[in-house]
Amino acid sequence: MDLTGKTAIVTGGGRGLGFAYASALAAAGAAVVVNDVDAGAAEQAVKVITAAGGRAVAEVAPVGTGETAQALVDRAVEAFGRLDVMVANAGILRDRVLWKMSDEDFDEVVRVHLRGTFTCARAAAIRMREQGGGGRIVTACSPAGQRGNFGQTSYAAAKAGIAAMTRTWALELARSGVTVNAIVPVAATGMTRTIPAFAPYVEALEKNGEPLPDRLRKAEGFGTAEDVAGLVVFLASDAAAGVTGQCVGVGGDKLALWSHPQEIVTAYADGGWSADAIAAAWPVSVGREPQSYGIPAPQAPGA
């Protein structure tokens, strides 16, 4: 993929998945604005990218406000003359079960993930429409937002909201030639280190460079941050000009397209449905095969 002449913004680009995205975009020829709340991480990311021959600048600020989003767009235009790609990646975790989650924890996760994605996408869309020539907006979803996950009320809610916004923006920006897609990554990062089934493998990878088992890479679609970056580069490229409104999963050796919510079983009753009629019909019609929920637990070795 050749992204020469394009400019990208990556929020949360100082480490983890965001750094992998920023590095891959720069390696493909794009100029990159690396955003992070951690100044040291952002500056180190820029140092690594430029040392490898790429072009990058840092913009240190927490996402969530319209002011930060506009500052990111302004930085891209001032440094590189235009904006072509917005990768809204920044995120945090404040995992708690429902009855232990505070208002503050809930609001903080929604502010960074959901509002941060909204404000950054809005600022990017305004610039891309004024600039002309289309553009790319890439948002970050999660299996938790697609299926729910124990202890992740705020995170799952925010990620599900991002998927819905992605589909809405794909409709709204189609005439402007701006595509909007969500990635659904599964990778060894600081976030997945908190999942007991993955923690030992993430730790071994980080400390000793030990490769992830083939079983994880294939059966679970669980890999490194670098395994995810190719999807971001593809979605940013001209090759993906016809791809929009999609939620695309990637991790390890696995690439997948997530389905959009849709009616799968319907039933009709003349005059409408009373509670008694629903109770009678439920086990033999619409409720005959209930949908699963929650992220399936990783398979044990040898399973």
C-alpha positions in Angstrom: 0.0 0.0 0.0 1.3 3.4 -0.9 0.0 6.3 1.3 2.5 8.8 0.0 1.0 12.3 0.2 -1.6 11.4 2.8 -1.8 12.7 6.3 -3.2 10.7 9.2 -4.0 11.3 12.9 -3.8 8.5 15.4 -5.3 9.1 18.8 -3.7 7.1 21.6 -0.8 6.6 19.3 2.0 6.6 21.9 1.9 2.9 22.7 0.2 -0.4 22.1 -2.2 -0.7 19.2 -2.1 3.1 18.5 1.7 3.0 18.1 1.5 0.0 15.8 -1.1 1.9 13.6 1.0 5.1 13.5 4.2 3.2 12.6 2.5 1.2 9.9 0.8 4.2 8.3 4.2 6.0 8.3 5.9 3.0 6.8 3.4 3.1 4.0 4.2 6.7 3.3 1.7 8.7 5.3 2.7 11.7 7.5 1.3 11.0 11.0 0.2 13.1 13.9 0.7 11.0 17.0 -1.7 11.9 19.7 -1.4 10.7 23.3 -2.1 12.0 26.8 1.4 10.9 27.8 3.9 13.3 26.4 6.8 10.9 26.8 5.1 8.2 24.9 4.0 10.5 22.1 7.5 11.9 21.7 9.1 8.5 21.8 6.7 7.2 19.2 7.6 10.2 16.9 11.3 9.5 17.5 11.0 5.9 16.5 8.9 6.7 13.4 11.2 9.4 12.2 14.3 7.3 12.8 12.8 4.7 10.5 12.5 7.3 7.8 8.9 8.3 8.4 7.3 11.7 9.0 5.5 12.3 12.3 4.8 15.0 14.9 3.3 14.7 18.4 0.2 16.4 19.7 -0.2 15.8 23.5 -3.8 16.1 24.8 -6.5 13.9 26.3 -9.3 13.2 23.7 -12.9 13.9 24.6 -13.4 17.6 24.0 -14.1 19.4 20.8 -11.1 21.6 21.5 -8.7 18.7 21.5 -10.2 17.3 18.3 -9.8 20.6 16.6 -6.3 21.0 17.8 -5.4 17.6 16.3 -6.9 18.6 12.9 -5.1 21.9 13.1 -1.8 20.3 13.9 -2.1 18.0 10.9 -2.9 20.8 8.5 -0.2 23.1 9.9 2.5 20.4 9.8 1.5 18.6 6.6 -1.0 20.7 4.8 -4.0 18.4 4.8 -5.9 15.6 6.6 -6.8 12.3 4.9 -7.2 9.8 7.7 -8.5 9.9 11.2 -7.9 6.8 13.4 -9.9 7.3 16.6 -8.1 4.7 18.8 -7.6 6.3 22.2 -9.2 4.4 25.1 -9.1 3.5 28.8 -10.5 0.8 31.1 -12.3 1.1 34.4 -13.7 -2.4 34.7 -16.2 -3.1 37.4 -19.3 -5.3 37.7 -22.5 -3.3 37.5 -23.2 -3.0 41.3 -19.7 -1.8 42.0 -19.3 0.7 39.1 -19.2 4.4 40.1 -20.7 7.2 38.1 -17.2 8.6 37.7 -15.7 5.4 36.3 -18.6 5.0 33.8 -18.4 8.7 32.7 -14.7 8.6 32.2 -14.7 5.6 29.9 -17.6 7.0 27.9 -15.8 10.4 27.7 -12.6 8.9 26.3 -14.0 6.2 24.0 -17.5 7.4 22.9 -17.2 11.2 23.1 -13.5 11.1 22.1 -14.4 9.2 18.9 -17.4 11.5 18.2 -15.4 14.7 18.6 -12.4 13.5 16.6 -14.6 12.1 13.8 -16.7 15.3 13.7 -13.6 17.6 13.4 -12.1 15.3 10.8 -15.3 15.2 8.8 -15.6 18.9 8.7 -12.0 19.3 7.4 -12.4 16.5 4.9 -15.6 17.9 3.4 -14.1 21.4 3.2 -10.9 20.1 1.7 -12.6 17.9 -0.9 -11.2 14.6 -2.3 -12.8 12.3 0.3 -11.1 10.8 3.3 -11.0 7.9 5.7 -12.3 7.7 9.3 -11.3 4.5 11.2 -12.9 3.9 14.6 -12.0 1.3 17.2 -14.6 -1.2 18.4 -14.2 -4.4 20.5 -15.8 -7.9 20.8 -17.1 -6.6 24.1 -19.2 -4.0 22.2 -20.5 -6.6 19.8 -21.3 -9.3 22.4 -21.0 -7.8 25.9 -18.4 -8.9 28.5 -18.5 -9.5 32.2 -17.3 -6.5 34.2 -17.2 -4.1 31.2 -20.5 -2.2 31.4 -19.0 1.2 30.4 -16.5 -0.2 27.9 -19.0 -2.5 26.1 -21.6 0.4 26.0 -19.1 2.8 24.5 -17.8 0.3 21.9 -21.3 -0.6 20.9 -22.1 3.1 20.5 -19.0 3.5 18.4 -20.2 0.8 16.0 -23.6 2.5 15.7 -22.0 5.9 15.1 -19.7 4.3 12.4 -22.7 3.0 10.5 -24.5 6.3 10.8 -21.5 8.3 9.6 -20.9 6.0 6.7 -24.4 7.0 5.5 -23.9 10.7 6.2 -20.5 11.0 4.6 -20.9 8.8 1.5 -21.6 11.7 -0.8 -18.4 13.4 0.3 -16.3 10.3 -0.5 -15.4 9.8 3.1 -15.5 6.2 4.2 -16.1 5.2 7.8 -15.2 1.8 9.2 -14.6 0.2 12.6 -11.9 -2.2 13.4 -12.5 -4.9 16.0 -9.0 -5.9 17.2 -7.9 -8.7 19.4 -4.3 -8.3 20.4 -1.8 -8.6 23.2 -1.9 -5.1 24.8 -2.1 -3.6 28.3 -5.9 -4.0 28.1 -5.9 -7.7 27.2 -3.3 -8.3 29.9 -6.2 -7.9 32.4 -7.9 -11.0 30.9 -6.8 -14.0 33.0 -6.8 -16.4 30.1 -4.5 -14.2 28.0 -2.4 -12.6 30.8 0.4 -15.3 30.9 0.9 -15.2 27.1 0.9 -11.3 27.0 3.5 -11.2 29.8 5.7 -13.8 28.1 5.5 -11.9 24.9 6.4 -8.5 26.5 9.1 -9.8 28.8 10.8 -12.5 26.8 9.6 -11.9 23.2 8.0 -15.4 23.4 5.8 -15.9 20.3 2.1 -16.4 20.9 1.0 -20.1 20.6 -0.5 -21.1 17.2 -3.6 -22.1 19.0 -4.2 -18.5 20.2 -3.3 -17.0 16.8 -5.8 -19.2 14.9 -8.6 -20.5 17.2 -8.9 -17.2 19.2 -7.7 -14.8 16.6 -5.3 -13.3 19.2 -2.0 -11.8 18.1 0.3 -8.8 18.4 -0.5 -5.2 17.9 1.4 -5.4 14.6 -0.9 -8.1 13.4 -3.8 -5.5 13.5 -2.0 -2.6 11.8 -2.3 -4.0 8.3 -6.1 -3.6 8.4 -5.7 0.1 9.4 -3.4 0.7 6.5 -5.8 -1.1 4.1 -8.8 1.0 5.3 -6.7 4.1 4.9 -5.7 3.3 1.3 -7.3 3.8 -2.1 -7.9 0.0 -2.3 -10.6 0.5 0.4 -12.5 3.3 -1.4 -15.5 1.0 -1.7 -15.5 -0.2 1.8 -17.6 1.7 4.3 -20.0 1.2 7.2 -18.3 -2.1 8.2 -17.0 -3.6 11.5 -14.0 -5.7 10.6 -12.3 -8.0 13.1 -8.6 -8.8 13.0 -6.2 -10.6 15.3 -3.4 -13.1 15.0 -4.0 -15.1 11.8 -7.7 -14.3 11.7 -9.6 -11.6 9.6 -13.4 -11.4 10.0 -16.4 -9.4 9.1 -18.9 -8.8 11.9 -22.6 -8.9 11.1 -24.8 -5.9 11.7 -27.7 -6.4 14.1 -30.8 -7.6 12.2 -34.1 -9.4 12.8 -33.5 -13.1 12.6 -37.0 -14.5 13.6 -40.4 -12.8 13.3 -43.9 -13.7 14.2 -47.2 -11.9 13.6 -50.6 -11.9 15.4 -53.7 -10.2 14.1 -54.5 -7.3 16.4 -51.2 -7.3 18.0 -49.5 -9.1 20.9 -50.8 -9.4 24.5 -48.5 -10.6 27.3 -50.3 -14.0 27.3 -50.0 -14.4 23.5 -46.2 -13.6 23.8 -45.8 -16.2 26.6 -47.5 -18.9 24.5 -45.6 -18.1 21.3 -42.2 -17.4 22.8 -40.9 -21.0 23.2 -42.2 -22.2 19.8 -41.4 -19.1 17.6 -39.2 -16.1 18.2 -37.7 -17.4 21.5 -37.1 -21.0 20.3 -33.4 -20.4 19.7 -32.2 -17.5 22.0 -29.1 -15.6 20.9 -25.9 -16.1 22.8 -24.3 -13.3 24.7 -20.8 -12.6 26.1 -17.4 -13.2 24.6 -16.8 -17.0 24.5 -14.0 -18.1 26.9 -10.7 -19.0 25.3 -10.4 -22.7 24.7 -8.1 -24.6 27.0 -5.0 -26.2 25.4 -5.9 -29.5 23.8 -9.6 -28.7 23.8 
